[in-house]
Amino acid sequence: MSVLTERGVRWTVQRYLILSYLYDHRTHPTAEEVYQGIRKAFSTISRATVYNTLELLKEYGLVQELLIEKERARYDFDVSPHMHFKCEKCGMVYDLEISLPPLPSEAEGHLVKGFQLYAVGICRKCRGEGEGAGTSGG
């Protein structure tokens, strides 16, 4: 996979599988969800390999770690600056197509390496089910 070698990351089957899984599952899965999904096709992969590989891919800027929940991180194949929305009812995390200001490289003397912007509320699907309709978050 050329994206790995372009970033100076040695290509391995496990790294390819994890990147492919994130590309195919744009649902912002947790590390555990990635592990369970890959394990079905590649039974010898370990949980530690998945967790360590996600960390490596994050460090090389190939995936984005989302810290929307206290208890677990989620991962996004799309590393471009964009906003996320987390439904308080079903727990799904969605990409929002909202224009963001350009990311400054420095702010008040601080080196800016990235930022995360997300909204929380009730998703369109859950609102359509009736419960939570008309609820506004703040």
FENDA-V186879 format. One record per residue. N is the residue number from 0. RES is the residue in three letters. PHI is phi in whole degrees, -180 to 180 (* if undefined). PSI is psi as a letter, one per 30 degrees, with the letter a starting at -180 (none if undefined). OMEGA is omega in degrees with one decimal (NA if undefined). Layout:
# FENDA-V186879
N:RES:PHI:PSI:OMEGA + N:RES:PHI:PSI:OMEGA
This chain:
# FENDA-V186879
0:MET:*:j:-173.1 + 1:SER:-63:f:179.8 + 2:VAL:-61:e:177.2 + 3:LEU:-68:e:-177.0 + 4:THR:-67:e:176.7 + 5:GLU:-61:e:-179.3 + 6:ARG:-94:g:178.3 + 7:GLY:81:g:179.8 + 8:VAL:-100:k:177.7 + 9:ARG:-66:k:-178.8 + 10:TRP:-76:k:171.5 + 11:THR:-136:l:178.5 + 12:VAL:-60:e:-178.2 + 13:GLN:-63:e:-179.9 + 14:ARG:-65:e:177.5 + 15:TYR:-61:e:-179.4 + 16:LEU:-61:e:-178.6 + 17:ILE:-68:e:177.0 + 18:LEU:-63:e:178.8 + 19:SER:-63:e:179.2 + 20:TYR:-62:e:179.9 + 21:LEU:-65:e:178.2 + 22:TYR:-67:e:-177.7 + 23:ASP:-79:f:-177.6 + 24:HIS:-119:i:-176.6 + 25:ARG:-82:h:-177.6 + 26:THR:-95:g:-178.9 + 27:HIS:60:h:-176.1 + 28:PRO:-69:l:172.5 + 29:THR:-81:l:177.2 + 30:ALA:-60:e:179.1 + 31:GLU:-64:e:177.6 + 32:GLU:-65:e:176.0 + 33:VAL:-62:e:179.5 + 34:TYR:-58:e:-178.9 + 35:GLN:-63:e:179.5 + 36:GLY:-68:e:-179.2 + 37:ILE:-75:e:-177.3 + 38:ARG:-59:f:178.5 + 39:LYS:-61:e:-177.9 + 40:ALA:-98:f:-174.9 + 41:PHE:-134:i:-169.0 + 42:SER:-64:f:-177.4 + 43:THR:-88:f:-179.5 + 44:ILE:-71:k:-179.3 + 45:SER:-99:l:176.2 + 46:ARG:-59:e:179.9 + 47:ALA:-61:e:178.4 + 48:THR:-62:e:179.8 + 49:VAL:-64:e:-179.3 + 50:TYR:-61:e:-179.6 + 51:ASN:-66:e:179.8 + 52:THR:-68:e:177.0 + 53:LEU:-61:e:177.5 + 54:GLU:-63:e:178.7 + 55:LEU:-62:e:-179.6 + 56:LEU:-64:e:176.1 + 57:LYS:-66:e:-179.6 + 58:GLU:-61:e:179.3 + 59:TYR:-88:g:176.9 + 60:GLY:73:g:-179.5 + 61:LEU:-93:f:173.6 + 62:VAL:-139:l:179.4 + 63:GLN:-113:k:175.9 + 64:GLU:-93:k:179.6 + 65:LEU:-103:k:-178.5 + 66:LEU:-110:h:-178.2 + 67:ILE:-81:f:-177.8 + 68:GLU:-114:k:179.8 + 69:LYS:-66:e:-169.7 + 70:GLU:-85:f:-178.5 + 71:ARG:-162:k:176.9 + 72:ALA:-92:l:173.4 + 73:ARG:-120:l:-175.4 + 74:TYR:-127:k:-176.0 + 75:ASP:-128:k:177.1 + 76:PHE:-70:e:-178.4 + 77:ASP:-81:j:-177.7 + 78:VAL:-94:g:178.1 + 79:SER:-70:l:178.3 + 80:PRO:-63:j:176.4 + 81:HIS:-155:l:-175.1 + 82:MET:-97:l:178.3 + 83:HIS:-122:l:177.2 + 84:PHE:-130:k:178.1 + 85:LYS:-114:k:178.2 + 86:CYS:-80:k:178.9 + 87:GLU:-72:f:-176.9 + 88:LYS:-90:e:-175.2 + 89:CYS:-97:f:178.1 + 90:GLY:85:f:-179.8 + 91:MET:-68:k:176.3 + 92:VAL:-119:k:-176.7 + 93:TYR:-118:l:168.8 + 94:ASP:-79:k:174.6 + 95:LEU:-109:k:179.7 + 96:GLU:-91:i:179.5 + 97:ILE:-113:k:179.3 + 98:SER:-65:k:178.6 + 99:LEU:-111:l:175.7 + 100:PRO:-66:l:178.6 + 101:PRO:-61:k:-179.9 + 102:LEU:-75:j:178.1 + 103:PRO:-73:k:177.9 + 104:SER:-83:f:179.0 + 105:GLU:-148:k:177.5 + 106:ALA:-141:j:178.9 + 107:GLU:52:h:178.3 + 108:GLY:87:f:179.4 + 109:HIS:-93:k:174.5 + 110:LEU:-79:k:-179.1 + 111:VAL:-96:k:179.7 + 112:LYS:-104:f:179.4 + 113:GLY:174:l:175.2 + 114:PHE:-151:l:177.1 + 115:GLN:-127:k:179.8 + 116:LEU:-129:k:179.2 + 117:TYR:-146:l:177.1 + 118:ALA:-116:l:179.8 + 119:VAL:-128:k:178.8 + 120:GLY:176:b:179.6 + 121:ILE:-113:k:-176.5 + 122:CYS:-71:l:-179.0 + 123:ARG:-57:e:-179.7 + 124:LYS:-64:e:-180.0 + 125:CYS:-66:e:177.9 + 126:ARG:-65:e:179.9 + 127:GLY:-68:f:178.7 + 128:GLU:-78:f:176.6 + 129:GLY:100:e:-178.6 + 130:GLU:-75:k:-179.6 + 131:GLY:93:f:179.0 + 132:ALA:-62:k:179.7 + 133:GLY:83:f:178.6 + 134:THR:-76:k:176.0 + 135:SER:-118:k:-179.8 + 136:GLY:-97:l:-178.7 + 137:GLY:-143:none:NA
